[in-house]
Amino acid sequence: MSKDGRSSDKSTRRSVLKGAGAIAAGGLLAGCTGQSGAESTEAATTTQTESETTTASNTATESAEDDGSYSVSIEPVGAVEFDSAPESWVANNGSWADMGVALGLEPPKGVWLTSRYHTQYYDDIPGLSVDKSDMVSLYQDGVSKELFYELDADVHVMDPNFLMNRFKGWEQADVDEVDENIGPIFGNCIYAQHYPWHEDYRYYTLYEGFEKLAQVFQRTERYEAFVGLHEEFQSNLQSVVPAEGDRPEAAVLWGVGDEPEKFYPYIIGGGTGFKHFRDLGVKDALADSDVKDFHGSRAAIDMETLLEVDPEVLMLRGYEAKSREEFESTVVDFLQNDDTASALTAVQNGDVYRAGGLYQGPITNFVLTQRTAEELYGVEEQLYDPERVADIVAGDI
């Protein structure tokens, strides 16, 4: 039923299959990209490559019927049957939003926080831009069910457990209401692997999640083209990543403000948010220290604690909205002039960089990995083909 009590025409476009205990889920949008504007810590140059580029032959869960309908499955949602590709969507975060851009779709109507969907990364891809001026943040001091009704999306690409566990306010009945009255919820929380409510069902790698989205939108040719480009990229990485003994130790931290005196520490782990570090085999300066991962402790460390670790490189999160120049003139300048911070090896050597956003899709992963390889290892060559990325997005497979 629709929100005003009338029968919704959405029910004629899709039918949902619900398994025992599974939450109904659904699809995404067809269209073309807006052109008006934005698991371990071992080196992924070996085993990670295989898991990130898993092909449809290994993970396919799509099935087609004679009448043109098809179904796609993802945990923890289950199987969803579609009569045709959906026409509008919202996404949990920039990981899924970027996958949609890679598939040549219009951007989602909303994401969890628009400020953390960094569309400036698309500046590195010729002719590609995403305008998020009309995009809304789903989280606005809580998440309003009324906002979901206003957006009226055909599908909500997010983990239903994220809605119920990331903040207080939503229960299973709320998830069911959105699913039944507006559009299905279809997704898995893939950007990090630390939530206790995600311990009893599988995570998906970036490319496994990307494949699911491509199946829903019936755009698997673009997905397969990106898989091929990603495999070439991984091969190129192997030739530029130094031997383990020659790599500097880096600390990944979330800085608090433009004059950071405390930091939230991140141990490099699984999830799309750490893919560029894994692929570059980054040595984690915090992994063998007494510093506890923020995901488990939710605690910050002060400058004195950071000085005890004294990493060779600082990779700071929370500053992706700044250009490199703006980052240096604010955060780096403060660290260089602070009595304690100026004693850090990374500050003295000029090795303080932005760490990249929490959310990565196939395009943003290329951009961030390239940037990090240049900063961390002094790489000068282009490791992926931006023109080819633009061609695939445009449908020139």
Residue pairs with C-beta under 8 A, 6 or more apart in sequence:
1 7
1 8
1 180
1 181
2 8
2 10
2 181
3 149
3 181
3 182
8 181
10 154
10 182
10 183
12 83
13 82
13 83
13 84
13 86
13 154
14 26
14 27
14 80
14 81
14 82
14 83
14 86
14 154
14 184
15 69
15 81
15 83
16 24
16 25
16 26
16 80
16 81
16 179
16 184
17 24
17 71
17 78
17 79
17 80
17 81
18 24
18 78
19 78
19 79
22 76
22 77
22 78
22 79
23 76
23 77
23 78
23 160
23 175
23 176
23 179
23 185
24 77
24 78
24 80
24 176
24 179
24 180
24 184
24 185
25 74
25 77
25 78
25 80
25 160
25 179
25 184
25 185
25 186
25 187
26 80
26 82
26 86
26 154
26 155
26 156
26 179
26 183
26 184
26 185
26 186
26 216
27 72
27 80
27 82
27 85
27 86
27 89
27 154
27 155
27 184
27 186
27 216
27 217
28 85
28 86
28 89
28 100
28 105
28 154
28 155
28 157
28 186
28 213
28 216
28 217
29 85
29 86
29 87
29 88
29 89
29 100
29 105
29 106
29 108
29 154
29 155
29 217
30 85
30 86
30 87
30 105
30 217
30 218
30 219
31 87
31 104
31 105
31 106
32 104
32 105
32 106
32 394
32 395
33 101
33 104
33 105
33 106
33 107
33 128
33 130
33 393
33 394
34 106
34 107
34 129
34 130
34 131
35 127
35 128
35 129
36 129
36 131
37 119
37 129
37 130
37 131
37 132
37 133
38 117
38 118
38 119
38 120
38 121
38 122
38 129
38 130
38 131
38 132
39 48
39 193
39 203
39 269
39 270
39 271
39 278
40 48
40 269
40 270
40 278
41 267
41 268
41 269
41 277
41 278
41 282
41 284
41 287
42 48
42 278
42 281
43 241
43 244
43 278
43 280
43 281
44 52
44 234
44 275
44 278
44 279
44 280
44 281
45 234
45 237
45 238
45 241
45 279
45 280
45 281
48 278
48 279
49 231
49 234
49 279
51 205
52 205
52 206
52 207
52 230
52 234
52 275
52 279
53 207
53 227
53 230
53 231
53 234
54 205
54 207
54 208
54 211
55 224
55 227
56 211
56 220
56 224
59 208
59 211
60 211
60 215
61 72
61 73
61 74
61 79
61 212
61 215
62 70
62 71
62 72
62 215
63 70
63 71
64 70
67 83
68 83
68 84
69 81
69 82
69 83
69 84
70 81
70 82
70 215
70 218
71 79
71 80
71 81
71 82
72 79
72 80
72 82
72 186
72 212
72 215
72 216
73 79
73 80
74 186
74 187
74 188
74 204
74 212
75 188
75 201
75 202
76 159
76 160
76 161
76 188
76 201
77 160
77 184
77 185
77 186
77 187
77 188
80 184
80 186
80 216
82 216
85 216
85 217
85 218
86 154
86 155
86 183
86 216
86 217
87 154
88 109
88 151
88 152
88 153
88 154
88 155
89 100
89 105
89 108
89 109
89 153
89 154
89 155
89 156
89 157
90 108
90 109
90 110
90 111
90 138
90 148
90 151
90 153
90 155
90 156
90 157
90 158
91 97
91 100
91 108
91 110
91 111
91 157
91 158
92 111
92 112
92 138
92 157
92 158
92 159
92 162
92 187
92 189
93 111
93 112
93 113
93 116
93 117
93 191
93 358
93 359
94 111
94 116
94 117
94 118
94 357
94 358
94 359
94 360
94 361
94 364
95 190
95 191
95 206
95 209
95 272
95 273
95 359
95 360
95 361
96 108
96 157
96 158
96 187
96 209
96 213
96 361
97 107
97 108
97 111
97 117
97 359
97 361
98 359
98 360
98 361
98 362
98 363
98 364
99 209
99 210
99 213
99 214
99 361
99 362
100 106
100 107
100 108
100 157
100 213
100 217
100 361
101 107
101 122
101 128
101 130
101 361
101 363
101 393
102 210
102 222
102 223
102 226
102 361
102 362
102 363
102 389
102 392
102 393
103 213
103 214
103 217
103 219
103 222
103 223
103 393
104 219
104 222
104 393
104 394
104 395
105 217
105 219
107 130
107 131
107 132
107 135
108 135
108 153
108 157
109 134
109 135
109 136
109 151
109 153
110 135
110 136
110 137
110 138
110 147
110 151
110 153
111 117
111 135
111 137
111 138
112 137
112 138
112 139
112 158
113 137
113 138
113 139
114 132
114 135
114 136
114 137
115 137
115 321
116 320
116 357
116 358
116 359
117 132
117 135
117 359
118 320
118 321
118 357
118 364
119 129
119 130
119 131
119 132
120 320
121 363
121 364
121 367
121 368
122 128
122 129
122 130
122 363
123 129
124 367
124 370
124 386
125 363
125 367
125 386
125 389
125 390
125 393
126 386
126 387
126 390
127 390
127 394
128 363
128 389
128 390
128 393
136 147
136 151
138 147
138 148
139 167
140 147
142 167
142 169
143 163
143 167
143 169
143 170
145 170
145 174
145 177
145 178
148 156
148 178
148 182
149 181
149 182
152 182
152 183
153 182
153 183
154 183
155 183
155 184
155 185
155 186
155 216
156 178
156 182
156 183
156 184
156 185
156 186
156 187
157 186
157 187
157 213
158 185
158 187
158 189
159 187
159 188
159 189
159 198
160 175
160 179
160 185
160 187
161 189
161 195
161 197
161 198
162 189
162 195
163 170
163 174
163 175
163 185
164 170
164 171
164 172
164 174
164 175
164 197
165 195
165 197
175 185
178 185
179 185
186 216
188 201
188 202
188 203
188 204
188 209
189 195
189 198
189 203
190 203
190 204
190 205
190 206
190 209
190 271
190 272
191 271
191 272
191 273
191 358
191 359
191 360
192 269
192 270
192 271
192 273
192 274
192 295
192 358
193 203
193 269
193 270
193 271
194 269
194 293
194 295
194 296
203 270
203 271
204 212
205 272
206 272
206 275
206 360
206 361
206 362
206 365
207 226
207 227
207 230
207 362
209 272
210 223
210 226
210 361
210 362
211 220
211 223
213 223
214 220
214 222
214 223
221 397
222 392
222 393
222 395
222 397
225 392
225 397
226 362
226 392
229 384
229 385
229 388
229 389
229 392
230 362
232 384
232 385
233 366
233 369
233 383
233 384
234 279
236 381
236 383
236 384
237 279
237 280
237 369
237 373
237 383
240 373
240 377
240 379
240 381
240 383
241 247
241 280
241 281
241 373
241 377
242 377
244 281
244 283
247 281
247 282
247 283
247 376
247 377
248 283
248 312
248 313
248 351
248 376
249 283
249 284
249 285
249 311
249 312
249 313
250 277
250 282
250 283
250 284
250 285
250 311
250 312
250 313
250 314
250 315
250 376
251 265
251 284
251 285
251 286
251 306
251 309
251 311
251 313
251 314
251 315
251 346
252 265
252 266
252 267
252 268
252 277
252 284
252 286
252 315
252 317
252 355
253 263
253 264
253 265
253 266
253 301
253 306
253 314
253 315
253 316
253 317
253 355
254 263
254 264
254 265
254 266
254 294
254 316
254 317
254 318
255 263
255 316
255 317
255 318
255 319
255 331
256 262
256 263
256 264
256 300
256 318
258 330
258 331
258 334
259 330
259 331
259 334
259 338
260 316
260 331
260 334
260 335
261 302
261 303
261 338
262 300
262 301
262 302
262 303
263 300
263 301
263 306
263 316
264 294
264 299
264 300
264 301
265 286
265 291
265 292
265 293
265 294
265 300
265 301
266 274
266 286
266 293
266 294
266 295
266 317
267 284
267 286
267 287
267 293
267 295
268 274
268 277
268 278
268 282
268 284
268 287
269 293
269 295
272 359
272 360
272 361
272 365
273 357
273 358
273 359
273 360
275 360
275 365
275 369
276 356
276 360
276 365
276 368
276 369
276 372
277 284
277 315
277 372
279 369
280 369
280 372
280 373
280 376
280 377
282 315
282 372
282 376
285 309
285 311
285 312
285 313
286 293
286 309
286 311
289 308
289 309
291 301
291 305
291 309
292 299
294 300
303 338
303 340
303 341
304 340
306 344
307 340
307 343
307 344
310 344
310 345
310 346
311 344
311 345
311 346
312 345
312 346
312 349
312 351
313 346
313 351
313 352
313 353
313 376
314 335
314 344
314 346
314 347
314 351
314 352
314 353
315 353
315 354
315 355
315 356
315 372
316 331
316 352
316 353
316 354
316 355
317 354
317 355
317 356
317 357
317 358
319 327
319 331
319 354
320 354
320 356
320 357
322 330
322 331
322 354
324 354
327 354
331 352
332 347
332 352
334 341
335 341
335 342
335 344
335 347
335 352
336 342
336 347
341 347
342 348
345 351
346 352
351 375
353 372
353 375
353 376
356 368
356 371
356 372
357 364
357 368
360 368
363 389
363 393
366 383
366 384
366 386
366 389
369 383
370 379
370 382
370 383
370 384
373 379
373 383
374 380
391 397
